[in-house]
Amino acid sequence: MGRPVIPYTRYGHNGGMSDSPARALADPHLVYDPVSGDGPKDVVILGSTGSIGTQAIDLVLRNPDRFRVTGLSAAGGRTALLAEQAHRLRVRTVAVAREDVVPALREALAAEYGAGEPLPEILAGPDAATRLAASDCHTVLNGITGSIGLAPTLAALEAGRTLALANKESLIVGGPLVKAVAKPGQIIPVDSEHAALFQALASGSRADVRKLVVTASGGPFRGRTKADLARVTVEDALAHPTWAMGPVITINSATLVNKGLEVIEAHLLYDIPFDRIEVVVHPQSYVHSMVEFTDGSTIAQATPPDMRGPIAIGLGWPERVPDAAPTFDWSKASTWEFFPLDTEAFPSVGLARHVGRLAGTAPAVFNAANEECVAAFRAGALPFNGIMETVTRVVDEHGTPRTGTSLTVADVLQAEAWARTRARELAAQTAEARA
């Protein structure tokens, strides 16, 4: 007889093993239920006007019997869209990071709601999303881009909410902090690769896992040499062949920094050593990742490229949301290709493994330096290859983090501030030398 199928184990906010964090932050066999009862799940969406947020809202609107949005947060650059979303979803609270846009937001809300309708509560300021993440709800979807998503992540976990995590930087810069507060089953990954691994891992136990295989489209520059990449433009880097994403994530996909971050995230989410996490290039972006088990079986999760599938996993697990994403037409022929990663042209994955093993503040330095270098590339101050060259130099100058001490939020913020300053200095020197 074989092993029995592993059942779902449910944990509540205050019950059972929830006070003993699991080694793996994400486990498909565990279901964290902070709120019991029937009816739609109350959801807070952080980053509602971005790519993840808008697709999540589309999913919610198509499934009103399953989900109800109670709060939205955004940076503040698209107040009209935020107001439209708030009115359509009838949310209780709207949060914006920029206090200066509150008058415009109130005006936009008033225009959407009309005379006599009560407007939602408005939270404003740098901590607005963090305050909203701790509000009364079942699930918080963190779709914020960048390391500013760490504080809301911690707030949601500490408040006992299920966290649907699309903000990979939360784990990159603050992995130990997240591990210290997360309960078993409390985090559901929303990145397409990690949602794929999550689903594939449901096929067996952690002890049966031989390795994780993270797929990469290869971005717009697949097949080009390092010399070829010296001449590419910002427009070239933004022309992703399969995914429609924001500019920062799209350029990270062009450098494959995004894939390096995902390797670190996979290590933290599933507690699998770095030497058992492989990256393979798959141009079609149909297979989103795979798990190889000790018996030789490889379980792959595949759908056409569409983030609504992973979002549905994040919001609905352990239940699946019918028709959340498109499916394949198996009556038509198709070709799925896989290639090894070109580590010379794309050194970012190797550097990410290095900083992941260093741990401490090294991943925060890597991430912050990259964000600054991407901004410099978009502004014309750095060539494409200069992004990773500069990030590597900043990581080297940072050195090996101290050991024997616990990581704190203050440590992360200090390391990030130094890395950003140093990356800007080096980018400025490069721009001056090229002038």
N, C-alpha and C positions, 0 to 999 in steps of 0.2 A: 504493500500500500504506500502511496505517496503522502506527502505532507497535506494536512487539511488546508482548505482555503482560509486565508487570514481574514477574520471578520473585522468590520469597523468597530472601533471602541470609542464611545462617546464620553467626553469630559465636560463638565460644567465649569462656570467661572470660579466657583468656590469648592468644588467637590473632588474627591478621589485623588488621582495622581497629578492633578493640575498644579500642585505646589512643588512637584519634582520635575524640572524641565528635562525633556528628552535630549539625547545627544544630537539627534538630527532635528533641525528647526522645522522642517516640513516632512510630514509622514502621511501618505495617502490612506493608511490604515486607521488613522486617528481622526475623529471629528470633534471639534471644539464647539460646544453649544452655549454661548454666553446668555442667550435668551431662549426660554422654552415657550411653547405655544404654537398654535396654528396661525395661518395668515401670512401675508407677504413679509419678507425680511426687510427691516428698516436699514437703509444703506446711506452712508456718507461718502461722497465722491470728492476727493482732493485732486485738483488739477482738472476741473470739469471742462474748461475751454480748450484743452489740449487734445492730442490725438486719442489717447486712452480714454479720457473723460467723455469726449463726444461719442465715441463708439459704445462706451458703457451706457450712456443715456439712451442711445438707440436700442440697446438690448433691453433696458428697463422698460421703455415705452412699449415694446412689443410683448412684454411679459408682466403686466400690471398685477396679475394674480400671484406672482412670485416675489417681486421686489417693489419697494416703495422708498424713494429718495427723500431723506429728511434734511440734508445739508449739502451745500456745494461750496468749494473753495477754488479760487483762481488767483493768479498773480495780480491781475487788475488791468491788463492791457486791452481786454475785449469786454468792456462793461455792457455793451448792448447784447452780446451773445449770452453773457452770464445772466442778465436780467430775463432774457427770453427763456433760458433754461429753467430759472427759478420759478417763473410763472407757469410754465408748461408742467413742471413737476410738482408744483404747490409745496415747495420746501419750507421748513421752519426757519432755517438760518442760511445766510450767505456770508462767506468770508473772503476778504481780499487782502493781499499782502501790502498793497500800497494805500496808505491813508489818504494821499492826495486825490485819489479817484473816487472817494466816497460821495461827494456831491454829484458827480456824473452818474454814479451807480444809482443813487436815489432817484435822479431824474429818469434814468432808463427804466427802473422798476416801476415808477409811477406811471410811465407811459404804457408799460405792459399790463399792469394790473387795473388801471382805470380808477375813476373816482369812487370812493367808498370802500374799496377793497383794502384790507389790512396788508401792509407790506411785511416781508420776512425780516427777522432780526438781522442786523449787519454787524459783523465782526471785522475789524480792520487793524492792520499793523503786521509786523514781521512774525508775531506769534499767533496770528488769527487762525491759520490752518491747524496749528498744534492744539489750540483750544477747541476747535471744531472736531478734531480727531478723538477727543476725550468725551464728546457729547453722547447722549443716550441714543444708542442704535445697536444693531446686531453686527454689522460688518462695515469696516472702513476700507474703501478702495484707495490706495495711495498711488495716484498717477502723476505725482509731481516729478519733474525732471531735475536731477542734480542732488547734491549732498544736503541741500536745505530740507530734503524730505526726511532726514534722520529724526529730528525732534517730533514731527507728527507720528512717525512710526513708533517711537518709544511711548508717546502719549496714548496711542490707540492700544498698544499691548498692555501698558500699565493700567488702563481703564477697563481691561477685560474684554475688549472687542475682538472679533475675528478680523484678521488683517489680510486682505487681498493685496498682495505686494507687487506692484509694477515698478516701484522706485528701487532699482537695484543698488543705487548708491547708498541707501540706508545700511545695507549689509557690508558693502565695500569699505565704507569709512568707519562703521561702528559695529562690526560683527560681534565682538565680545559683549558690547553693551546690549545688543539685541538678544543675544543668547542668555544674558543674565535675567531678563524679564519675561521672555516668551514661554508660554505654557505648551504642553503637548497638543499638537494639532491646531494651534492658534494661527499659524501663518500658512496661507495658500498662495503659491507663487503665480504671478500673472504673466511674466515674460513668456513668450511663446516657447522658448527652449526649455525653461524650467517647468512650465505647465506640462510640456511633453514628457519630461523626465518623471514628473510627479505621477502622471497617468501610467507610464510604463512600469514604474516601481511598484504599482499596485499589483503587478503580476507575480510578485514573490516577496520574500523577506529580505531585509538588508543583508543578512548573512549570505544570501545567495548571489549578491551582486558582485560581478567581476570588475566591470568598469562602466563609466558613463561616457557616452559619445555625444558631444555637443556639435550640432551642425551649423555651418556658416554658409551664407549664400556666396561669399567671396566678394560681395560688394561690386561697385562699378569697375574696379580695377583688377578683377580676377585674370590671371595669366600675364600680367605685366611685370616686368623686372623692376628692381630698385632704380635703375637708371631711367626707365620709362616714367616712373612716378615723379621724378624730379621736375617734370614739365607739366604736370596736370594742374588744372585750374579749380577754383571754388565751384564753378558751375559743373565741371566734370564730377567732382566729389559728391555733389548733391543729386546726381542722376542715378539713384539706386534702381537696380533692374527689377526688383520684385516687391519691395515694401514701400509704403508711403508713410514717412515719419517726419518728425521735426528736424530742423537743420543740424542741431548738435548731435542727435542720435544718428542721423544719416551720415555725417562726416565720421563719427566714431565707427560706423559700419564700413566706411571706406578704408580707414586705417586698420580695421579689425580690433581697435581698442575695445569696442563693444563686446567682442568675443572674449577678449582677455578678462573683462569685468565679469562676464558670464561664467567663466571658469572659476573665478574666486567665489562668485555667488553659489555655484553648484557645490563647491567644497563646503561652504558654510551651511547651506540649506540641508544637504544630505549627508554630511560628515564622511565624505569619501576622500581619501588622500589625493593630492594633486597628481601623483604619478599614475593614478587610475582614472583620470579624466582626460579624454582625448578630444581633439577638435578635427573635424573633417569638413571639407568644402563640398557643398551640395547646391549647385547653382539654381535649381528649380524651386528651392525653398518649400518643398512639399513635405519632406520628413523633417520634423522640427527638433528632434533629438531621439536618441536610442539608449537602451540599457542592455548591456551584455551580461548574461547570467553565467554562473559557474558551470552549468551543464552544456554550454555552448550556444544556447538560444539567445537571440537578440530580438528584443521587442521594440518596435519603432512606432511612434505616434505621427500620423500624417493627416493633413488637411490642406486644401488650397490656402495660400497666404492670406490670412484674415485674422485680426486680433480679437474679434468678437468671440471666437472659440475659447481662447485662454481666459478672457474676461468672464465668460460664463462659468468656467471651472472655478475661478476665484470667488465668484459671488454665489454659485449654486451648490458647490460640493458638499456632500457626496452625491447629490442628485445632478443629473445632466439636464440642460435646458434644451428642449426640442428646437431644431432648426436655428440654433444660435449662429451657425456659420455655414458657408457653402460646402458642398460635397463634391467628390470627383464623379465624372461621367466615365464609368468603367467600360462603356461601349466604344470609347475612342482610344486609339493607341497613344501611348506617351512614353517618354524616355526619362528615367531618373538616373542622374550621374553623381558619382562621388570621387573626389580627388584629395590627395594629401595637401596639407597646408604648406605654403611656401614661406618658411620662417625667415629667409633672408630678405625678401621683399616686404614682409609683414612681421617685424620683430615684436609687435605689441603683445602677442599672446605669451611669448616667452618671458617678457618683462613682467607681465601680470602674474605669472606663476611665481616669479622671483619675489615680488613684493607680497604675494599671498603667503609664501613661506616665511618671510620676514615678520609678517603680522604687525601687531602694534599699530603705530601711526603710519607705517609705510604705505598701505593701500590708500589711506586718505591723501597722502602726498602725491601718489601716482594719479589719483582721480582729479585732485584740484589742479595739479600742473597741466594735466591734459585739457581740462576745461578752459584754462587760460590760453593754452597753445592753439586750441581750436578757434577761439575768438581771434587770436592774432593771425591765424591763417585766413579766416574770413575777412579780416581787415586788410590783408595784403602784406602783413609784416613778416610772415613766415612762409616758406615754401612748404609743400605737402610733406616731404620727407623731414622737414625741420620740426614737425610736430613731435614725432617720436624721438628724434635726436635730442630735442630740448627736454622732453619728459624724462628720458634716460639720464640726462645730466643732473636734473633736479633730484631724481631718486638716488643717484650715486652720491650727491652732495649731502643728502639727508642721512645717509649711512644706515647702520643697523639700529633699530629702536632699542631702547633700554629694556632689559628683561627683569622679571621678578617684581614688577609693579603692575597694578591693575589699570587698564585703560579707562580714562574718564572723558566726558564730553568736552571738558576744557582742554584736554590733551589733543583731541581731534581738531578742535577749532584753532588751537595754536599752530598745529602742524599744517593745517590747510592754509592759514594766513601766511605762514612763511613760504609754503610752496607756491602760492599765487604770486606773492611779491617776487620771488626768485625767478619764476617762469616769465613774468612780465619783463624783468630786467634782461634776461637772456634773449627774449624775443626782440626787445628794443635794440640790443646789440647786433643781432642778426639783421634787423631792418636797416640799421645805420651802415653796416658793412655792405649791404646790397645796393644801397642808394648811389 
